[in-house]
Amino acid sequence: MRPTVEELHHSGQYRLIESFKIDEMNQFIMRELGTAPSPQQSARQNWKKTLTMMGVGAISGALGFTVTYYLVSSVGKSGAGTELWEIGAAVLGLFLLLPIHELIHGLAFKYIGAPKVGYGYSLKSLMVYAYSQHFPTTMREVAFVAVMPFLVITIGLVAGWVLVPAYYVFWAGLLLIHSSACIGDFVLIRYWYRHRPRTIYTYDDVEGERMSYFFEPVETQPPGGPALASPDRMGYVS
């Protein structure tokens, strides 16, 4: 039986383990990816993460510069201009895929029983999202909703690649860009997987406080397993 928002907050049967502003979703994603420093980490650990991220950024930048330089310098040569235009088309294609991506999220929400689905955006986090106002879901259901756009769109793009292989640069570029844009969905799936022994309920209050809340039944603790930490004053698990 799915609890109500009122029951999650006031029945005494659930405890709050996580909460954050919708506009702070990027901080949640960075924390789950291990790229956000925490008070528990030593300065040395934080420096190691910072240096690692700088190294990855430098390598990515060098690779991007090399590919761009090659394509731009090769314009006019056989096939090079076409490849450049295909990369540009792939970037534009992402903007066409975004509403389809969110619509699939919405259909997945309806499939698990959401009475109403809405769509929103956050300029601060540079993201768009689908939501169901005040509809508590388990993290297993959230993982299902999160993974569906990636599965459906990836299958569609691979099918397009097979049917029209001449535009392989476009298909490969769009696959890469869309998969990268799914990072938030992958983080939610990982969150569910890490805590799968527990039943965690979450709901969004986008139209009111613009908050996301995560609750756990008080009596459900895995035998011998550590309890999830309580949220700190910022609403993040510490």
C-alpha positions, -999 to 999 in steps of 0.1 A, spaced: 0 0 0 15 33 -11 17 58 18 4 94 15 24 125 19 6 131 52 15 96 65 52 100 55 55 132 75 32 127 105 23 90 111 55 83 130 60 52 108 86 69 85 117 90 90 131 116 67 165 106 53 170 131 25 156 163 12 168 191 -11 156 219 -33 147 210 -69 171 238 -79 199 220 -59 196 187 -78 230 192 -93 245 192 -58 228 159 -51 241 145 -84 277 156 -77 275 142 -42 263 108 -55 291 108 -81 316 115 -54 327 148 -70 313 171 -42 336 176 -11 321 166 22 331 176 58 339 140 65 366 139 39 402 150 46 417 179 28 440 154 11 410 134 -2 393 165 -15 425 176 -32 428 141 -49 393 144 -62 399 179 -74 431 169 -92 414 139 -107 386 160 -121 410 186 -134 429 158 -151 398 143 -167 388 178 -178 422 185 -194 422 152 -212 386 157 -224 394 192 -235 425 181 -254 406 153 -271 378 177 -281 403 203 -294 421 176 -315 389 163 -330 375 198 -337 409 209 -352 410 179 -374 374 184 -387 377 221 -392 411 218 -410 397 191 -432 367 210 -445 368 208 -482 384 175 -483 363 144 -493 337 137 -466 352 159 -439 326 187 -443 298 161 -441 312 147 -409 314 183 -394 278 189 -403 267 156 -389 283 165 -355 265 198 -356 232 180 -364 238 157 -335 241 186 -311 209 202 -325 193 167 -324 196 166 -286 173 196 -283 147 177 -304 151 147 -282 147 165 -249 109 168 -251 107 132 -262 129 122 -233 107 139 -208 75 126 -224 88 91 -219 95 99 -183 59 111 -180 44 80 -196 65 59 -172 51 79 -143 15 72 -156 24 35 -160 33 32 -123 0 49 -113 7 86 -111 -26 105 -113 -11 136 -129 22 143 -146 38 178 -149 70 191 -166 93 218 -153 128 232 -156 155 247 -134 177 274 -149 200 271 -119 206 234 -125 203 237 -163 178 208 -165 143 199 -175 123 173 -157 90 154 -154 73 150 -120 41 139 -103 31 164 -76 28 148 -42 29 112 -55 51 90 -33 71 64 -52 96 37 -42 131 41 -54 126 10 -74 98 28 -93 120 59 -96 147 37 -112 121 24 -137 110 59 -146 146 71 -148 159 43 -172 130 43 -197 140 73 -219 176 60 -221 164 25 -232 138 37 -256 158 64 -273 190 43 -274 171 15 -291 156 40 -316 190 56 -324 207 22 -328 179 12 -352 184 44 -371 221 37 -373 214 2 -387 188 15 -412 208 45 -424 245 36 -418 258 63 -441 252 89 -413 271 70 -387 288 101 -373 254 117 -366 240 85 -349 272 80 -329 273 116 -318 237 118 -308 240 85 -289 270 99 -270 254 133 -263 221 118 -252 237 92 -230 258 120 -213 226 140 -208 211 110 -189 236 114 -160 209 125 -136 188 95 -144 218 72 -140 225 88 -105 189 80 -94 193 44 -106 225 41 -87 209 56 -56 182 29 -57 208 2 -63 230 12 -34 200 12 -10 180 -16 -26 178 -37 7 156 -9 20 122 5 10 127 42 3 98 64 -6 103 98 -24 80 125 -36 83 159 -52 66 191 -41 75 211 -73 44 233 -73 48 244 -36 81 243 -18 100 230 -49 115 203 -27 122 165 -31 119 143 0 131 108 7 116 87 36 122 52 50 99 31 71 112 33 107 111 -4 113 129 -15 82 166 -19 89 186 -47 72 200 -73 97 235 -62 107 234 -33 82 242 3 90 213 27 91 212 56 66 224 88 81 199 115 91 199 146 69 220 174 81 209 210 84 212 215 46 189 186 40 217 163 27 227 129 42 258 133 62 
